[in-house]
Amino acid sequence: MLKVGLTGGIGSGKSTASKYFKKLGAFIFDADTEAKNLISTNDLVQHELITEFGTDIIDISGQINKKKLSRIAFQDVDHQRQLNSVVHPYVFDLLDKSFDKEFKKGDHEIFIVDGAMIYESGYDVHMDYIIVVTAQLKNRMERALERKTLTREEILKRMEFQWPEEDKVNVADFVIHNDDTEKELNQNIKSIIKKLI
């Protein structure tokens, strides 16, 4: 079973690409969702985050407020690094366990790690291949704004913390340019799967 990283900047269409890979038979490990789940449910992660960032990130019920955490964590590169240094090791542990479990089952030929920070976290070295989904900045911004979860300023700030698109594209094994229709995206994914298996 191949371990393949699927990454791309905010608004690139990585999540849509991930859905197509799943439809075509790949197993998807959604690293970003797993990270959010850990922040919500794992006592050790919560304790470490409170130790790192203080009680300002807690809401009145004593739980970590993800919006408050995001505001603090995305202030600058150092705060972002602190957040990642707490959460990433737990995500990597879950990832390895998930891969071992799926490998034993033998139901899939491709195990996709869907994650925004694959290169930034250094996890790319553990992959057989990396696929980068990229798109023009105006398309990325439109898609990110459509979600109505972040302002334009917040989106630009998050883009600053990710590797530039050009750098990711230059070191990727496969690149999906996602500026056309979803049909075109699906065709590109089919073509990559044929090359992988």
C-alpha positions, 0 to 999 in steps of 0.5 A: 500500500502506497503512502501518498501525501496530498497537500495544497494551500488554503483554497486550492481545492485539496479537500475536493481532490481528497473526495475524488481520491476516496471515490476512486478507492483510496483510503483517506487520513484527514490530518487536519480533521484529526488535529481538530479532534485531538484539540477537542477531545484529547486531555493530554493535548489540551493540557499541553496547549494550555501550558503553552498558550495560557488560560486565555484559550479556554471558554467558560465551560473549561474547554479549549475555544478553537477560535481563541486558539486560532487567533493566538496561534496565527499571530506569528510564526513562533506561535504557529510553530508552538501549536504544531509542536504540540499537536503534530506528534499526536497526529503522526502517532494516529497516522502511523496506527491508521496506516498499520491497520489499513495495511493489515486489512489490505483493502486499499492500494493507496493510503492518502494523507490529506494535510495542509502542512505536510512539507512544513511539518517535515512529514513529507520524508515519510511518504512514497509520493507527494501530490500538490493541488495548486490554483491561481491566487484569485481562485484560492481567495474566492474559494476560501472566502466562500466558506465564510469562516475566515476574513480576507486578512485571516486567509492571507495571514494563514497563507503566510504560514504555509510554504509558497505554492511555487516551492511546493510545486517544485518539489512535488511528485505530482501537481494538480492545477485546479483552476478549471472544472471539477470534471477536469480535476477528476480526470487529473486524479484518475490519471495520477492513480493510473501512474501510481498503481 
